[in-house]
Amino acid sequence: MGFRPRELRELQLRVRAEQQTPEWKARYAVRSGAQGTVNEFAHGHGMRRCRCRSQSKAHLQHVLTAIAVNIERLSGLPPTEEAPKSRRPTAFQDYPDHREIPRPKSWPTPGT
């Protein structure tokens, strides 16, 4: 059985005491979220091994996997209760209405 040097033991005690502060816990919560995401990619989606050899194809695989994970996470969110409000037409879009010019089909009609 061995004992650590006094300096290391004091450092360990000081760091453990610091870990009990709310500031340290708030900083660690951010890191914990990032670590969870990295773990999900590495273990859940097999990102430790690439299917391709070139760097550009490996990058593409990583980007597409990240997009898929974001879509998966967003699909798990509860739907919003209210429909998004439609924006008022711009002055440029209102101009044909005031001049009785037919509106292009791609422009929304007032009230939709």
N, CA, C and O atoms as a GROMACS GRO file, in nm:
protein
  448
    1MET      N    1   0.084  -0.117   0.000
    1MET     CA    2   0.000   0.000   0.000
    1MET      C    3   0.088   0.123   0.000
    1MET      O    4   0.186   0.132   0.075
    2GLY      N    5   0.052   0.219  -0.086
    2GLY     CA    6   0.131   0.340  -0.095
    2GLY      C    7   0.048   0.463  -0.066
    2GLY      O    8  -0.075   0.462  -0.079
    3PHE      N    9   0.116   0.567  -0.029
    3PHE     CA   10   0.049   0.694  -0.002
    3PHE      C   11   0.096   0.796  -0.105
    3PHE      O   12   0.212   0.795  -0.148
    4ARG      N   13   0.006   0.882  -0.144
    4ARG     CA   14   0.041   0.989  -0.236
    4ARG      C   15   0.123   1.095  -0.163
    4ARG      O   16   0.111   1.109  -0.041
    5PRO      N   17   0.203   1.168  -0.237
    5PRO     CA   18   0.274   1.280  -0.174
    5PRO      C   19   0.174   1.382  -0.121
    5PRO      O   20   0.062   1.393  -0.171
    6ARG      N   21   0.215   1.456  -0.021
    6ARG     CA   22   0.128   1.552   0.046
    6ARG      C   23   0.070   1.654  -0.052
    6ARG      O   24  -0.047   1.690  -0.041
    7GLU      N   25   0.150   1.702  -0.149
    7GLU     CA   26   0.102   1.801  -0.245
    7GLU      C   27  -0.014   1.746  -0.329
    7GLU      O   28  -0.112   1.816  -0.353
    8LEU      N   29  -0.001   1.622  -0.372
    8LEU     CA   30  -0.108   1.562  -0.452
    8LEU      C   31  -0.234   1.539  -0.369
    8LEU      O   32  -0.345   1.559  -0.418
    9ARG      N   33  -0.217   1.500  -0.247
    9ARG     CA   34  -0.333   1.478  -0.159
    9ARG      C   35  -0.405   1.610  -0.133
    9ARG      O   36  -0.528   1.614  -0.134
   10GLU      N   37  -0.331   1.718  -0.109
   10GLU     CA   38  -0.393   1.849  -0.087
   10GLU      C   39  -0.464   1.898  -0.213
   10GLU      O   40  -0.573   1.956  -0.206
   11LEU      N   41  -0.401   1.876  -0.328
   11LEU     CA   42  -0.464   1.914  -0.454
   11LEU      C   43  -0.595   1.836  -0.475
   11LEU      O   44  -0.695   1.893  -0.518
   12GLN      N   45  -0.593   1.708  -0.446
   12GLN     CA   46  -0.712   1.624  -0.461
   12GLN      C   47  -0.825   1.673  -0.369
   12GLN      O   48  -0.940   1.679  -0.412
   13LEU      N   49  -0.794   1.707  -0.247
   13LEU     CA   50  -0.895   1.756  -0.153
   13LEU      C   51  -0.952   1.890  -0.199
   13LEU      O   52  -1.072   1.915  -0.188
   14ARG      N   53  -0.862   1.979  -0.251
   14ARG     CA   54  -0.908   2.110  -0.296
   14ARG      C   55  -0.999   2.096  -0.418
   14ARG      O   56  -1.100   2.166  -0.428
   15VAL      N   57  -0.965   2.009  -0.511
   15VAL     CA   58  -1.046   1.990  -0.632
   15VAL      C   59  -1.181   1.927  -0.596
   15VAL      O   60  -1.284   1.967  -0.651
   16ARG      N   61  -1.182   1.833  -0.505
   16ARG     CA   62  -1.309   1.771  -0.462
   16ARG      C   63  -1.400   1.874  -0.395
   16ARG      O   64  -1.522   1.870  -0.413
   17ALA      N   65  -1.342   1.964  -0.317
   17ALA     CA   66  -1.422   2.069  -0.253
   17ALA      C   67  -1.476   2.166  -0.359
   17ALA      O   68  -1.590   2.212  -0.348
   18GLU      N   69  -1.395   2.196  -0.460
   18GLU     CA   70  -1.440   2.285  -0.566
   18GLU      C   71  -1.554   2.224  -0.646
   18GLU      O   72  -1.641   2.296  -0.695
   19GLN      N   73  -1.555   2.093  -0.660
   19GLN     CA   74  -1.659   2.025  -0.737
   19GLN      C   75  -1.796   2.032  -0.670
   19GLN      O   76  -1.896   1.998  -0.732
   20GLN      N   77  -1.802   2.075  -0.549
   20GLN     CA   78  -1.930   2.087  -0.479
   20GLN      C   79  -1.993   2.224  -0.495
   20GLN      O   80  -2.105   2.246  -0.448
   21THR      N   81  -1.925   2.318  -0.561
   21THR     CA   82  -1.979   2.453  -0.577
   21THR      C   83  -2.079   2.457  -0.693
   21THR      O   84  -2.066   2.380  -0.788
   22PRO      N   85  -2.179   2.547  -0.686
   22PRO     CA   86  -2.278   2.558  -0.794
   22PRO      C   87  -2.216   2.602  -0.927
   22PRO      O   88  -2.262   2.561  -1.034
   23GLU      N   89  -2.111   2.686  -0.922
   23GLU     CA   90  -2.047   2.732  -1.046
   23GLU      C   91  -1.984   2.614  -1.120
   23GLU      O   92  -1.998   2.603  -1.242
   24TRP      N   93  -1.915   2.526  -1.047
   24TRP     CA   94  -1.852   2.410  -1.109
   24TRP      C   95  -1.958   2.316  -1.166
   24TRP      O   96  -1.941   2.263  -1.275
   25LYS      N   97  -2.067   2.296  -1.093
   25LYS     CA   98  -2.173   2.207  -1.141
   25LYS      C   99  -2.239   2.261  -1.267
   25LYS      O  100  -2.278   2.184  -1.354
   26ALA      N  101  -2.253   2.394  -1.276
   26ALA     CA  102  -2.312   2.454  -1.397
   26ALA      C  103  -2.219   2.434  -1.517
   26ALA      O  104  -2.266   2.402  -1.626
   27ARG      N  105  -2.088   2.454  -1.497
   27ARG     CA  106  -1.993   2.430  -1.606
   27ARG      C  107  -1.991   2.284  -1.648
   27ARG      O  108  -1.982   2.253  -1.767
   28TYR      N  109  -2.000   2.194  -1.551
   28TYR     CA  110  -1.995   2.052  -1.581
   28TYR      C  111  -2.122   2.005  -1.652
   28TYR      O  112  -2.116   1.910  -1.730
   29ALA      N  113  -2.234   2.070  -1.627
   29ALA     CA  114  -2.359   2.031  -1.694
   29ALA      C  115  -2.347   2.050  -1.845
   29ALA      O  116  -2.398   1.969  -1.922
   30VAL      N  117  -2.279   2.157  -1.888
   30VAL     CA  118  -2.258   2.181  -2.031
   30VAL      C  119  -2.169   2.072  -2.089
   30VAL      O  120  -2.198   2.016  -2.195
   31ARG      N  121  -2.062   2.041  -2.018
   31ARG     CA  122  -1.970   1.937  -2.066
   31ARG      C  123  -2.039   1.802  -2.069
   31ARG      O  124  -2.016   1.723  -2.161
   32SER      N  125  -2.123   1.775  -1.972
   32SER     CA  126  -2.193   1.648  -1.967
   32SER      C  127  -2.283   1.629  -2.088
   32SER      O  128  -2.292   1.520  -2.143
   33GLY      N  129  -2.351   1.737  -2.129
   33GLY     CA  130  -2.436   1.729  -2.248
   33GLY      C  131  -2.356   1.700  -2.373
   33GLY      O  132  -2.398   1.620  -2.457
   34ALA      N  133  -2.242   1.765  -2.386
   34ALA     CA  134  -2.157   1.742  -2.503
   34ALA      C  135  -2.100   1.600  -2.502
   34ALA      O  136  -2.094   1.535  -2.606
   35GLN      N  137  -2.060   1.552  -2.385
   35GLN     CA  138  -2.007   1.416  -2.376
   35GLN      C  139  -2.114   1.313  -2.411
   35GLN      O  140  -2.084   1.210  -2.472
   36GLY      N  141  -2.239   1.340  -2.372
   36GLY     CA  142  -2.348   1.249  -2.406
   36GLY      C  143  -2.370   1.241  -2.556
   36GLY      O  144  -2.397   1.133  -2.609
   37THR      N  145  -2.359   1.354  -2.624
   37THR     CA  146  -2.375   1.356  -2.769
   37THR      C  147  -2.262   1.279  -2.837
   37THR      O  148  -2.287   1.202  -2.929
   38VAL      N  149  -2.139   1.301  -2.792
   38VAL     CA  150  -2.025   1.229  -2.849
   38VAL      C  151  -2.042   1.079  -2.826
   38VAL      O  152  -2.016   1.000  -2.917
   39ASN      N  153  -2.085   1.040  -2.708
   39ASN     CA  154  -2.106   0.899  -2.678
   39ASN      C  155  -2.216   0.840  -2.767
   39ASN      O  156  -2.203   0.727  -2.814
   40GLU      N  157  -2.322   0.915  -2.790
   40GLU     CA  158  -2.430   0.866  -2.877
   40GLU      C  159  -2.378   0.842  -3.018
   40GLU      O  160  -2.412   0.741  -3.080
   41PHE      N  161  -2.295   0.933  -3.070
   41PHE     CA  162  -2.241   0.915  -3.204
   41PHE      C  163  -2.146   0.796  -3.210
   41PHE      O  164  -2.152   0.716  -3.303
   42ALA      N  165  -2.060   0.784  -3.110
   42ALA     CA  166  -1.958   0.678  -3.114
   42ALA      C  167  -2.019   0.540  -3.097
   42ALA      O  168  -1.984   0.447  -3.170
   43HIS      N  169  -2.110   0.526  -3.003
   43HIS     CA  170  -2.162   0.393  -2.972
   43HIS      C  171  -2.295   0.364  -3.041
   43HIS      O  172  -2.320   0.250  -3.080
   44GLY      N  173  -2.379   0.463  -3.055
   44GLY     CA  174  -2.511   0.439  -3.111
   44GLY      C  175  -2.515   0.440  -3.262
   44GLY      O  176  -2.601   0.376  -3.323
   45HIS      N  177  -2.421   0.512  -3.326
   45HIS     CA  178  -2.425   0.525  -3.471
   45HIS      C  179  -2.296   0.479  -3.538
   45HIS      O  180  -2.277   0.502  -3.658
   46GLY      N  181  -2.209   0.414  -3.463
   46GLY     CA  182  -2.089   0.355  -3.521
   46GLY      C  183  -1.993   0.454  -3.584
   46GLY      O  184  -1.936   0.425  -3.689
   47MET      N  185  -1.975   0.569  -3.524
   47MET     CA  186  -1.891   0.672  -3.584
   47MET      C  187  -1.742   0.653  -3.556
   47MET      O  188  -1.660   0.734  -3.599
   48ARG      N  189  -1.705   0.548  -3.485
   48ARG     CA  190  -1.563   0.523  -3.464
   48ARG      C  191  -1.499   0.464  -3.590
   48ARG      O  192  -1.378   0.476  -3.610
   49ARG      N  193  -1.579   0.401  -3.673
   49ARG     CA  194  -1.530   0.342  -3.797
   49ARG      C  195  -1.601   0.407  -3.915
   49ARG      O  196  -1.724   0.417  -3.916
   50CYS      N  197  -1.526   0.450  -4.013
   50CYS     CA  198  -1.584   0.508  -4.134
   50CYS      C  199  -1.604   0.400  -4.238
   50CYS      O  200  -1.532   0.300  -4.240
   51ARG      N  201  -1.702   0.419  -4.322
   51ARG     CA  202  -1.728   0.324  -4.428
   51ARG      C  203  -1.643   0.352  -4.551
   51ARG      O  204  -1.633   0.269  -4.641
   52CYS      N  205  -1.582   0.468  -4.556
   52CYS     CA  206  -1.504   0.510  -4.673
   52CYS      C  207  -1.362   0.544  -4.630
   52CYS      O  208  -1.334   0.564  -4.511
   53ARG      N  209  -1.273   0.549  -4.728
   53ARG     CA  210  -1.133   0.578  -4.697
   53ARG      C  211  -1.096   0.725  -4.716
   53ARG      O  212  -1.009   0.775  -4.645
   54SER      N  213  -1.159   0.794  -4.806
   54SER     CA  214  -1.118   0.932  -4.831
   54SER      C  215  -1.173   1.024  -4.723
   54SER      O  216  -1.279   0.999  -4.665
   55GLN      N  217  -1.100   1.131  -4.697
   55GLN     CA  218  -1.139   1.224  -4.592
   55GLN      C  219  -1.267   1.297  -4.628
   55GLN      O  220  -1.350   1.324  -4.540
   56SER      N  221  -1.285   1.330  -4.755
   56SER     CA  222  -1.407   1.403  -4.794
   56SER      C  223  -1.530   1.314  -4.778
   56SER      O  224  -1.636   1.362  -4.737
   57LYS      N  225  -1.518   1.186  -4.811
   57LYS     CA  226  -1.632   1.095  -4.796
   57LYS      C  227  -1.661   1.068  -4.649
   57LYS      O  228  -1.777   1.055  -4.609
   58ALA      N  229  -1.556   1.058  -4.567
   58ALA     CA  230  -1.576   1.039  -4.423
   58ALA      C  231  -1.646   1.161  -4.364
   58ALA      O  232  -1.734   1.148  -4.280
   59HIS      N  233  -1.605   1.280  -4.408
   59HIS     CA  234  -1.670   1.402  -4.361
   59HIS      C  235  -1.817   1.404  -4.400
   59HIS      O  236  -1.903   1.441  -4.321
   60LEU      N  237  -1.846   1.363  -4.524
   60LEU     CA  238  -1.984   1.357  -4.570
   60LEU      C  239  -2.065   1.260  -4.484
   60LEU      O  240  -2.180   1.287  -4.449
   61GLN      N  241  -2.006   1.145  -4.450
   61GLN     CA  242  -2.075   1.049  -4.364
   61GLN      C  243  -2.105   1.111  -4.228
   61GLN      O  244  -2.214   1.091  -4.174
   62HIS      N  245  -2.011   1.184  -4.172
   62HIS     CA  246  -2.032   1.247  -4.041
   62HIS      C  247  -2.142   1.352  -4.047
   62HIS      O  248  -2.226   1.360  -3.957
   63VAL      N  249  -2.141   1.434  -4.152
   63VAL     CA  250  -2.241   1.539  -4.166
   63VAL      C  251  -2.380   1.479  -4.182
   63VAL      O  252  -2.475   1.523  -4.117
   64LEU      N  253  -2.393   1.378  -4.267
   64LEU     CA  254  -2.524   1.316  -4.289
   64LEU      C  255  -2.574   1.245  -4.162
   64LEU      O  256  -2.693   1.246  -4.133
   65THR      N  257  -2.483   1.184  -4.088
   65THR     CA  258  -2.523   1.119  -3.963
   65THR      C  259  -2.570   1.224  -3.863
   65THR      O  260  -2.667   1.202  -3.791
   66ALA      N  261  -2.502   1.338  -3.856
   66ALA     CA  262  -2.543   1.446  -3.765
   66ALA      C  263  -2.680   1.499  -3.804
   66ALA      O  264  -2.762   1.528  -3.717
   67ILE      N  265  -2.706   1.514  -3.933
   67ILE     CA  266  -2.837   1.560  -3.978
   67ILE      C  267  -2.944   1.460  -3.937
   67ILE      O  268  -3.052   1.498  -3.890
   68ALA      N  269  -2.916   1.331  -3.955
   68ALA     CA  270  -3.013   1.227  -3.919
   68ALA      C  271  -3.041   1.227  -3.769
   68ALA      O  272  -3.156   1.210  -3.727
   69VAL      N  273  -2.938   1.246  -3.688
   69VAL     CA  274  -2.958   1.250  -3.543
   69VAL      C  275  -3.040   1.371  -3.504
   69VAL      O  276  -3.127   1.361  -3.418
   70ASN      N  277  -3.015   1.487  -3.566
   70ASN     CA  278  -3.094   1.607  -3.536
   70ASN      C  279  -3.239   1.588  -3.574
   70ASN      O  280  -3.329   1.629  -3.500
   71ILE      N  281  -3.265   1.526  -3.690
   71ILE     CA  282  -3.404   1.501  -3.730
   71ILE      C  283  -3.469   1.405  -3.632
   71ILE      O  284  -3.585   1.423  -3.594
   72GLU      N  285  -3.395   1.304  -3.590
   72GLU     CA  286  -3.449   1.208  -3.494
   72GLU      C  287  -3.483   1.277  -3.361
   72GLU      O  288  -3.586   1.249  -3.301
   73ARG      N  289  -3.396   1.366  -3.317
   73ARG     CA  290  -3.421   1.437  -3.191
   73ARG      C  291  -3.540   1.532  -3.205
   73ARG      O  292  -3.623   1.541  -3.114
   74LEU      N  293  -3.549   1.602  -3.317
   74LEU     CA  294  -3.660   1.695  -3.338
   74LEU      C  295  -3.794   1.623  -3.350
   74LEU      O  296  -3.897   1.675  -3.307
   75SER      N  297  -3.793   1.503  -3.408
   75SER     CA  298  -3.919   1.431  -3.423
   75SER      C  299  -3.972   1.383  -3.288
   75SER      O  300  -4.091   1.352  -3.276
   76GLY      N  301  -3.887   1.376  -3.188
   76GLY     CA  302  -3.930   1.334  -3.056
   76GLY      C  303  -3.988   1.446  -2.972
   76GLY      O  304  -4.040   1.422  -2.863
   77LEU      N  305  -3.979   1.570  -3.021
   77LEU     CA  306  -4.033   1.682  -2.946
   77LEU      C  307  -4.185   1.685  -2.956
   77LEU      O  308  -4.240   1.644  -3.058
   78PRO      N  309  -4.253   1.731  -2.852
   78PRO     CA  310  -4.399   1.741  -2.861
   78PRO      C  311  -4.439   1.849  -2.961
   78PRO      O  312  -4.369   1.950  -2.974
   79PRO      N  313  -4.549   1.830  -3.032
   79PRO     CA  314  -4.590   1.932  -3.129
   79PRO      C  315  -4.632   2.061  -3.060
   79PRO      O  316  -4.678   2.059  -2.945
   80THR      N  317  -4.616   2.171  -3.130
   80THR     CA  318  -4.657   2.299  -3.072
   80THR      C  319  -4.808   2.308  -3.076
   80THR      O  320  -4.872   2.253  -3.165
   81GLU      N  321  -4.864   2.377  -2.982
   81GLU     CA  322  -5.009   2.387  -2.968
   81GLU      C  323  -5.071   2.481  -3.070
   81GLU      O  324  -5.179   2.453  -3.122
   82GLU      N  325  -5.005   2.591  -3.099
   82GLU     CA  326  -5.065   2.690  -3.187
   82GLU      C  327  -4.991   2.691  -3.321
   82GLU      O  328  -4.870   2.669  -3.327
   83ALA      N  329  -5.065   2.716  -3.426
   83ALA     CA  330  -5.006   2.724  -3.559
   83ALA      C  331  -4.927   2.853  -3.572
   83ALA      O  332  -4.963   2.954  -3.512
   84PRO      N  333  -4.821   2.852  -3.649
   84PRO     CA  334  -4.744   2.975  -3.665
   84PRO      C  335  -4.828   3.081  -3.734
   84PRO      O  336  -4.905   3.051  -3.826
   85LYS      N  337  -4.813   3.205  -3.691
   85LYS     CA  338  -4.889   3.315  -3.749
   85LYS      C  339  -4.830   3.350  -3.885
   85LYS      O  340  -4.708   3.350  -3.903
   86SER      N  341  -4.918   3.381  -3.980
   86SER     CA  342  -4.870   3.420  -4.112
   86SER      C  343  -4.824   3.566  -4.107
   86SER      O  344  -4.881   3.648  -4.034
   87ARG      N  345  -4.724   3.597  -4.185
   87ARG     CA  346  -4.672   3.733  -4.187
   87ARG      C  347  -4.756   3.819  -4.277
   87ARG      O  348  -4.820   3.771  -4.371
   88ARG      N  349  -4.757   3.948  -4.248
   88ARG     CA  350  -4.826   4.042  -4.334
   88ARG      C  351  -4.749   4.055  -4.464
   88ARG      O  352  -4.626   4.045  -4.464
   89PRO      N  353  -4.819   4.077  -4.576
   89PRO     CA  354  -4.748   4.097  -4.703
   89PRO      C  355  -4.661   4.221  -4.697
   89PRO      O  356  -4.692   4.317  -4.626
   90THR      N  357  -4.553   4.219  -4.772
   90THR     CA  358  -4.465   4.335  -4.778
   90THR      C  359  -4.530   4.442  -4.864
   90THR      O  360  -4.630   4.417  -4.931
   91ALA      N  361  -4.474   4.562  -4.861
   91ALA     CA  362  -4.527   4.672  -4.943
   91ALA      C  363  -4.517   4.636  -5.091
   91ALA      O  364  -4.604   4.673  -5.170
   92PHE      N  365  -4.412   4.565  -5.127
   92PHE     CA  366  -4.395   4.524  -5.266
   92PHE      C  367  -4.506   4.425  -5.306
   92PHE      O  368  -4.555   4.430  -5.419
   93GLN      N  369  -4.544   4.337  -5.214
   93GLN     CA  370  -4.651   4.241  -5.244
   93GLN      C  371  -4.788   4.307  -5.240
   93GLN      O  372  -4.880   4.260  -5.308
   94ASP      N  373  -4.805   4.414  -5.164
   94ASP     CA  374  -4.933   4.485  -5.159
   94ASP      C  375  -4.956   4.573  -5.281
   94ASP      O  376  -5.070   4.604  -5.315
   95TYR      N  377  -4.851   4.613  -5.348
   95TYR     CA  378  -4.862   4.704  -5.462
   95TYR      C  379  -4.958   4.652  -5.570
   95TYR      O  380  -5.043   4.728  -5.615
   96PRO      N  381  -4.948   4.524  -5.613
   96PRO     CA  382  -5.042   4.477  -5.716
   96PRO      C  383  -5.187   4.482  -5.670
   96PRO      O  384  -5.276   4.505  -5.751
   97ASP      N  385  -5.213   4.460  -5.541
   97ASP     CA  386  -5.350   4.464  -5.492
   97ASP      C  387  -5.409   4.604  -5.505
   97ASP      O  388  -5.526   4.620  -5.540
   98HIS      N  389  -5.329   4.705  -5.477
   98HIS     CA  390  -5.378   4.843  -5.486
   98HIS      C  391  -5.398   4.887  -5.630
   98HIS      O  392  -5.480   4.975  -5.657
   99ARG      N  393  -5.324   4.829  -5.721
   99ARG     CA  394  -5.333   4.865  -5.863
   99ARG      C  395  -5.419   4.767  -5.942
   99ARG      O  396  -5.431   4.779  -6.064
  100GLU      N  397  -5.479   4.670  -5.873
  100GLU     CA  398  -5.562   4.567  -5.934
  100GLU      C  399  -5.488   4.490  -6.042
  100GLU      O  400  -5.541   4.462  -6.149
  101ILE      N  401  -5.364   4.457  -6.012
  101ILE     CA  402  -5.281   4.374  -6.099
  101ILE      C  403  -5.289   4.232  -6.044
  101ILE      O  404  -5.279   4.214  -5.923
  102PRO      N  405  -5.305   4.129  -6.128
  102PRO     CA  406  -5.311   3.992  -6.076
  102PRO      C  407  -5.181   3.956  -6.004
  102PRO      O  408  -5.071   3.989  -6.048
  103ARG      N  409  -5.198   3.889  -5.896
  103ARG     CA  410  -5.087   3.848  -5.811
  103ARG      C  411  -5.022   3.721  -5.868
  103ARG      O  412  -5.094   3.632  -5.911
  104PRO      N  413  -4.888   3.710  -5.869
  104PRO     CA  414  -4.824   3.584  -5.911
  104PRO      C  415  -4.868   3.469  -5.819
  104PRO      O  416  -4.896   3.491  -5.702
  105LYS      N  417  -4.873   3.349  -5.873
  105LYS     CA  418  -4.923   3.233  -5.796
  105LYS      C  419  -4.834   3.201  -5.676
  105LYS      O  420  -4.882   3.148  -5.576
  106SER      N  421  -4.706   3.234  -5.687
  106SER     CA  422  -4.615   3.200  -5.578
  106SER      C  423  -4.632   3.292  -5.456
  106SER      O  424  -4.585   3.258  -5.347
  107TRP      N  425  -4.697   3.406  -5.473
  107TRP     CA  426  -4.718   3.498  -5.362
  107TRP      C  427  -4.843   3.458  -5.286
  107TRP      O  428  -4.944   3.422  -5.346
  108PRO      N  429  -4.838   3.465  -5.154
  108PRO     CA  430  -4.959   3.432  -5.078
  108PRO      C  431  -5.066   3.540  -5.095
  108PRO      O  432  -5.037   3.658  -5.114
  109THR      N  433  -5.187   3.495  -5.086
  109THR     CA  434  -5.296   3.591  -5.092
  109THR      C  435  -5.322   3.644  -4.952
  109THR      O  436  -5.295   3.574  -4.854
  110PRO      N  437  -5.373   3.766  -4.939
  110PRO     CA  438  -5.397   3.821  -4.806
  110PRO      C  439  -5.490   3.733  -4.726
  110PRO      O  440  -5.592   3.686  -4.778
  111GLY      N  441  -5.456   3.710  -4.599
  111GLY     CA  442  -5.539   3.630  -4.509
  111GLY      C  443  -5.505   3.483  -4.509
  111GLY      O  444  -5.574   3.405  -4.443
  112THR      N  445  -5.398   3.440  -4.582
  112THR     CA  446  -5.358   3.300  -4.577
  112THR      C  447  -5.225   3.284  -4.513
  112THR      O  448  -5.175   3.173  -4.501
   0.00000   0.00000   0.00000
